[in-house]
Amino acid sequence: MIASLITGHVPARPLNPAKPDSLMTAAMQLEAGFLSELLRLSDPGTPQGGFGGGAGEAQFRSFLFEAQAERMVAAGGIGLADRLYAELSARAR
């Protein structure tokens, strides 16, 4: 994971990663929403001419960003979900 390489922090994921608890699920959804928004803001747009998808492509582009963000989080993300989980679970104790 990129965040652990940069910051040296160890992810605070639940003990059973196959079935994350509701707090971790919420943290992962928040990270996916954040990454989706970053992807949307960094989008150069569709190329002019050629085989562009027209109005349909523009309408469904947000679904592409959401799917990409969810895959990024499933692959480890940028560490935001881990940090949120660690902070929120520490406050819940």
Sequence and secondary structure as in RCSB ss.txt:
>XXXX:A:sequence
MIASLITGHVPARPLNPAKPDSLMTAAMQLEAGFLSELLRLSDPGTPQGGFGGGAGEAQFRSFLFEAQAERMVAA
GGIGLADRLYAELSARAR
>XXXX:A:secstr
 HHHHHH       S TTS  HHHHHHHHHHHHHHHHHHHHT     SSTT  HHHHHHHHHHHHHHHHHHHHHT
TTTSHHHHHHHHHHHHH 
